[in-house]
Amino acid sequence: MPSKADINAWKAQLVAQAEQQILKLTDSDRFKQYLNTLAKFHHYSARNIDLIYAQNPQATQVAGFKQWQTAFNRTVNRGAKAIRIAAPIIKKLTPAEKKRLDTTDERAIVGYRYLPIFDVAQTSGEPVLSAKDFVKENLADHQNVTSLYNAFKDYLNQQTDLKVSEVPLATLNGAKGYFQPSTNEIVIGGDEPDNALKLKTLYHEYAHSQLHGLKSAFKDRPRAYQETQAEAVAYVAMQNIGVDTGNYSLGYVATWAKDKAVIHSALSEIQQVSNKVIELSDGLTKQLGLQEAQKEPEHDLKKLSAQSLNKSYQSLQQQVQQTTNSQQKAQFKNQLHEIYEEISERTQKQLQAFAEQNLEIKQLDLEPNQSPKR
């Protein structure tokens, strides 16, 4: 039986391996592969994305052993090697612990477990639906890309403090567009003939506005660093809707500094803005009718996939924060609580399965409603 020191060393090795893999992402092909992983797992933490990529760069959709059976009606193939991700252990604090920690929080993270998950390629059974299964037509189509571009531009002009305008490409000195921090304005080459490139440019400049505006904490990043970040966000956003723009300008994405701290900071910033752009795009494609409604009954939480639960939870959180109607707020909170309970129940089952498979790791007693957060 491995000792506690051996187990801790194994955990540290998992994280160190992920960091080493990230440090190797200094050629464009490898970094493009990492960005593909980021687009697929944008709801995971940056550390868990690193862990998934380090252990299986080809992973496309992951879930726990039991979850594949209960949520997707699939079974993990015999001999499949698990991918390990970090899940925080959250404990309900006693009054004495709150006083000792000088906090009013009801719960706190007391440690981490490394949970086993498996990629869909390691499983067999019923087909797994993805977001692209609900897209009626290829978004690379002229009309659909143009519609999404116009919808995104209108959203930024009407719902944010950004101003988006168009000018002839001939006036941009070879550029496709730019972001002007002093006026908080995005300017796009309006007569760009490649509609996918035009949408990618809007994503690129929007990323600049979020990461490098006058009030941004990252506004003083070097120019090469800023351009790399913006292009990475644009690539992830386009990849999310099924359009590969890698041939445009991804070649210089890996030109930033090779310092480990800088790379991890940059990837974390990319993830934050990528998440936001992906959520905006998903909402706009639904409004435009480019996505069909999922056939899973939303009222039956037991039948929803983990990804659908997470999206519903995040959407309800935003609705709770944005609504001013007290009755609606209470309704959203009730729905939020129901989804939280379902996530908690599934998490407990996963932790129990992990404990049964790893008896050498000492288990901590968890409250019934504790759940690891991604």
N, C-alpha and C positions, 0 to 999 in steps of 0.2 A: 504494500500500500504506500503510495507516495506521501511524503511528509508535507506539512504546511508550507515549508520553505520551497519544496519542489513545485507545489501548486501555484504559489505566488510567482515563482520564476517562470512557469508556463504562461501565466496570464500576462506578465510583463513582456514575454517573448512575442505574444500575439500582437501587442501594440507596437513593439519595436519593429516587427516584421512589416507592419502596415506603413510605418514611417519610412523604412528603407525603400519600400516600393514607391512611395510618393517621391522620394528623392531621386529615383531613377526616371521620373517622368520629365526628362529634359530633351526628349526628341518628340516631334509633333505627333507621330503615330501613336506612341504610348499615351501621351496626354489626351489625344482624341478618344482613345479607348476609355480612359478614366472619366472623361466628360460624358461619354455614353452611359457609364455606370451611374454617374451623378443624376442624369436625366431619368433613369429608371427608378432610382431610390431617393427621390428628393424629399420624402417624408422622414427619412432616417437622419440621425445626428451625423455631424461631420466625421466623428470618430468611427461610428459604425459603418459609414460609407467607406472609410479607409480600410476597415477590417474586412468588409465584403470584397473589395477590390483586391486586397493583398492575397486573400485566400482563393478567390475564384473570379478573375477579371471578366469571364464570360457570363457571369450570373445575370439573369434578366428579371426574375421574380422569386422572392424567397419567402418561406413560411416555416413554422415549426412542424415537427413530425406529426403531432396530433392535429394541428390546424389543416395540414394538407388533406387529412382524412375527413374531418368534420366540416370544413368550410368549402373544400374544393372537390371532394369525393375522389381524391387521388392518394396513392400510397408511395412511400419512399422506396426506391429500388434497393434490393439487398446489396449490402456492401458499400452503399453510398457514404462518402466522407462528409461529415457535417462541417458547415461554416459556423464559426463562433462570433457572436456579437455581444456587446456589453449591455447589461440591463441593471439599472439602479435598484437597490433594495430600499424601499421606503417604509419607515416605521412611524406609527402614531406616537406622538410625544406625550409623556405624562406631565402634569403640572411642575413637578420637580425638575424634569429635564428641560422644560421651557425656560424655567428660571435660571438653570445652570448655563444654558446656551444663550440666554438673553434674547429670546425670540417669542413672537406671538403666533408663529406658524403652527398649524396642527400636526404637520408631518415633516420629516426630514430624511435625507438620504443617509443611510448608515453603512453602505458598502455597495459592491457590485458583484453580479454573477455573470458568467459568460455562458449564454444560452445557445444551444445547437439549433441551427436552421438549415434548410436545404433549398437548393435552386430547383425551379420547375423541371429543368433538364434531368434532374436526379429522381424524378417521380414518373408514375404512370397512372393513367385513368382518364377521367373526363377532360375535355379541352378547357383551358383557362382563358377567360375573357380579359382583355386589356382595354385601355382607353381607345386604342386605334380600332378596336372591333366596332366601335360605335360611330366612327366617322363614315358618313355616307359616301364621300368622294375623296380622292386624294387631294390634300390641301396644296399640293404643288400645282394644281389646276389654276389657270389664269384667274378665273372669276372668284374662286374661293379665297385664294391668297390676297387678292385685291380687296375682297370684302372684309377679311380679318384685319388687313392693314388699315382700312378706313375706319373700322369699328374701334381699333386700338387708338388711332389718332384722335377720333372724336371723344373717346373716353378720357384721354389725357387732357384734352382741351376743356372738357365740360366738367370733369369730376376731380381734377387736381389743379394745383397752382402752376403747372407747366403750360407752356404755349408751344404748339407744334405748327410749323409753317413749311411751305415748299417753295423752292426757287429752282431755276434752270441749272442743270449740272454744269453748264459752261461757266457759271459764276463761282463754282466751288474749288477751282484750281486742282482738279483731279480727285477730290474727295467725293464720297457718296452722301455725306451729311456731317453735321457737327452739333455739339452741345455748347451753349454759351452760358457759363455759370452766372455772370453778372446780371443777365436778364432772365435767367431760368427758362431759356428758350431752346428748343430742338429745331434744327433746320434740316430738311431732307431734300435731296435732288428729286424733284417731282416728275421729271421726264425720264427717270431710270427705266429702261425697257424690261429688265429682268424683275418680275414682281416678287419673287422669293428674295432676291437680294435687297429689294426696297424694304420689305418687312424686316429682314435681318438687320438692316441699317437702323431702323426705328428701334428695335430691341437693343442694339448696341448703344445708341445715344441715350436711350432711357436708362440703361445700366450706368452710364456716366452720370446722369442726373441724380441717381440714387446713391452712388458710391463716391462721387467726386464733386458734388455741388458745394457751394460756399459754406453751407452749414454741416457738411459731412465730416465725419471724423477721419476720413481717408483722402481728403482733398489735396493733401500735400504729397501724395505718392508720386514717385517718378513717372514721367510720361510713358515709358515703355511698360511699366507696371500697370498703369491705368488702362492703356490700350489692350493689354493682354487680358485683364479682368473683364473689360466690356465685351471683347470678342468671345470670351469663354461663356459669358452669360447669354449672348446672342446665339451661340452655337447650341447651348443646352435648350434654349427656348424653341428654336427651330426643330431640333431633334425631337422634342416633346410632341410636336404636331406632325411628325413624320416626314420632315423635309431636311435632307442632308445638305448642309452648306459648307462642308469641310473644305471643298476645293476653292472657296473664295479667299479666305485670309487666315485660316487656322495655322498656317505654317509657322508663324512667329509667336504662337501662344506660349511656347516653352522657352522664351528668351529672358525671362526674369531671373533674379538672383537665385542661386542654389542654396542659400541659407535655409536651414530647416524651419526656423521660427517664421521667416518671411513667407515661405511656401504654405505652411499651415494657416497663417493669418489670411493669406490671399485666398486659399481654398474656402475658408470659412465665410469670407465676405462674398465670394462667388455664390456659395450655396444660399445665403440669405436672400440675395436679389433674384437668383434663379427660381427659388420657391415662389416669390411674389409674382414674377412674370408668368410662371407656369399656371398659377391659380387664376390670374387675370385672363390669360389666353383660354383656359378651359371654360371660364364663365362666358367669355365673348363667343366662343364657338358654339356653345349651347344656345345663346341668344340668337345667333345667326341661323340656327337649325342645321349646323354641320355635324351635330352629334345627336344620336338617337337616345331615348331614355333607356336606362338599363332595365332589363326584364326582372331583376330581383325585386321582390316586394319590399319597399323601404320600411313598412310598418313591422315586418318580421325581422328583428335584429339578428336572430339566430342564423338566418340565411344569408346575411350580408358578409362579404369578404372583409378581411382585416383592413384592406386599403380603403374600401367604401366606408367602413366605420370611422377610420381616421379622418377621411375627408368630411364626413357628416359632422364629426365632433368639432373640427376646426371651423367649418362653416357656421355651426350653431354658436360657437364662441364669438365669432365676428358679429353675428346677428344680435346676440345678447348685449354686446358693447355698443352697437350702433343704434338699436331701436330706442325710442323715447316713450313708446306706449307701454305702460306698466303691465297691462294684461298680456300683451305679446311677449314681453320680457319674461314673465312668469311661465308662459307656455314654452318658450325656448329653453328656459332653465330646467323645466321638467324633462324635456326631450334630451337635454344635455346629460342630465343625471341618469336616464335610462341607458344611454349609450355608454356612459362611464362605467355603469354596473356591468354591462355586457363585456366591455374591454377588460375590466377587472377579473371577471369570472374566467375568461379565456386565458388571461395571463396566469392566474393561479393554476390552471390545468397544465399550462406549459411548464411552470416552475416545478410542479409536482412530478411531471414526466421527466424533467431534467434531474430532479433529486433521485428518482428511482433508477435512472441510468448512470448516475455518478455518486454512488454511495460513499466514496472516499472523501467527498467534499462536505464539510460540516454545514448543516443547514441552520438557518435562523428562523424562529417562529415569526410568521407574517400575519398581519391582521387580514380578515376575509376580504376586505375591500382595497387591499394594496395592489398596486400594479406598476410595473416598470414603464417609464416614459421613454419615447424615442427622441 
